[in-house]
Amino acid sequence: MRESNIERSLSQNESDDLYEHYRFEAQKGQQPLRVDKYLMNYIENATRSKIQKAAKDGNIYVNGKTVKSNYKVKAFDVVTVLFEHPPYEFLLVPEDIPIDIVYEDDAVLVVNKPAGMVVHPGHGNYSGTLINALTYHFENLPNNSSNRPGLVHRIDKDTSGLLVVAKTEEAMTHLSKQFFNKTTEREYVALVWGDVKEKEGIIEGNIGRHPKNRLQNTVFLNDEEEKGKPAITHYKVMEALGYVTLISCRLETGRTHQIRVHLKHIGHTLFNDERYGGDRILKGTSFSKYKQFVDNCFSILPRQALHARTLGFVHPTTNKMMRFEAPIPEDIAQCIEKWRNYSKNSTLQ
C-alpha cells in the first residue's frame, strides 16, 4: 500500500516523463540522517555535490514528494531519484570488444571473462561490458527477466572466469531453471588471508545488503530480524602458503558477492578484495620487508584473488552434461607463486 500511494502521488503531481533511477526504503532502525549523506552510502561512485545538485534540481523524492538535500531520512521512508532520461544501463550500445569464447553452438555460448570487465551495464559502467560485446557479435540474443540479452548468471567485475550465455529463448528458459534449482556446477579458486585450519568445510549463512553500507553484503545470523537469503558455500584447502591459503569453493547458491562475504565471515577475507578489506595486511609480521613483499603482490594482482574456474550444466538441447574449465589467469598464478616462494624461504614467525 505504501508504494502504490507513492506512485499515485508522483503521477498526480509530477511529469509522466520522469524515469526512476534509484529506490531505497529506509530500514526499521534508521536514525534521522540527511538525505544527501544517506544516498552517498547507497549509490556507488556518487559524490555529495552531485547528490546535492540532484536535490536542488528537484530530482530527489521521499515518499513521493521532492525534498531538499537537508531532509532527514527516517525509518520506512522511501527515497527515490528520478530524472528526465532513462537509466543509461537501458541504453545499450553494441561495441566491438573481443570475447574469449571457450565453446559455442546454436543454443549456448561459454565465455571466459577477464578481470576488470563488468558483465552488464549499470551505474558508472555504461560501456565496455560483456553485454555490450555480446550484442555486437551476436544478433537476437534473448532477454532475461531483467531485459539483459543472453545473460543467465553473472560474476563480479574483478572476478575472472566462466559464464554461460543463452542464444535462444529455449536455452534461456532451460539454463535459468538449472540455476534456480541449483543443479549447475560452479567451482572457484580463491586466495584468502590466513591459515585455513579446516581442510574442508561448509559455510552457511543468509546473505543480504549490509544495513550501513549498501555497497557491501553481509551474513545475517538466525536471531537477527533481517535474514537475507539462504546461501551455502563448500570449500576445500588446495595449498597452505603461510599467511595466505589457496582454496577451492563450490557454490550451492548464487548470491551477490557470496564467496567474498562468506569467506570474510569465517575470518578469511579474499586477498586484495578492496571492498571487503582484503587490500590491507590482515595476517603476517610487522617487518618492513614483509610489507614490501605484500605490496608487490598487490601490484601483481590488483584485484580480488577469485577465479571462476569450472562450470557445468545440462545442455538445453542435447540434455547432456557439459563441463568446462578456464585455467587460473596469469595475475593470480604469479601471486600464488610469490607466496609459495615466500612461505618456503621464511620461518613465518
C-alpha angles and dihedrals in degrees: 000000000000094000095044090054090050092049090048090051092052094048092049099044107027139051118283087223095073119111123209111236100170137014126184131171115208113237126244094261097047111139116212107281133168110263093234091055091043093054092047088064092053109036116071117228092006119140125210091239092056091048091049090050090051089053092047089051091052097250099124120081134184116197090346099309130099115253137190121245092259093061110126113232113222135189114299094010112145110221118196133178115207131183135179092246126065118252110283092235088070091055095078115188119190112235131194097239120150116249124205099226114197096177137358138179135149094287109033144026126202115200134185105223117208121227112266096038116113113221098220136006117273141144109328093005109074098145140027093048129137090251091055088054095044094052090052096050099036130044127213098013110177118251120238123220089282093051093252111144115243095343116140099160137347144215128212123276095252095040115093128208150063130357130170118220125199117229098185137039090245092053091048092054094044096047095042089055090053092053091046091050091046093235096129121099117232126171126180132192115220136180109211137184117258139022107294102217099190108072091212137001150147124255114205124179136127113256126212142143115304106253093226102030116040091189088069133057123214142191116260118208121226095255094054120101095230107058103178118202126314114264132181127189125182118203139186129189111243099177135355111222103178109253092019134041132210110222141174119227127198118197120221091174131023111225122160110276088356099154093040093050097041094048092049088049091060092045100261107106117189113266111262094000097153097189094055099037100263092124090080129073102269098167133026143051134321093237115127091226090058091050090051090049092052091046088054089052090051089052092051092046107032094177140046114303098242129124129177096223105170135029128183131181142149111263108246094224107032096032088221121138111250126194129189135184131200115199118242105273122247097254094056092040092053092048091050091050092052091052090045091055093043093052091049094050099040133071088215092219 
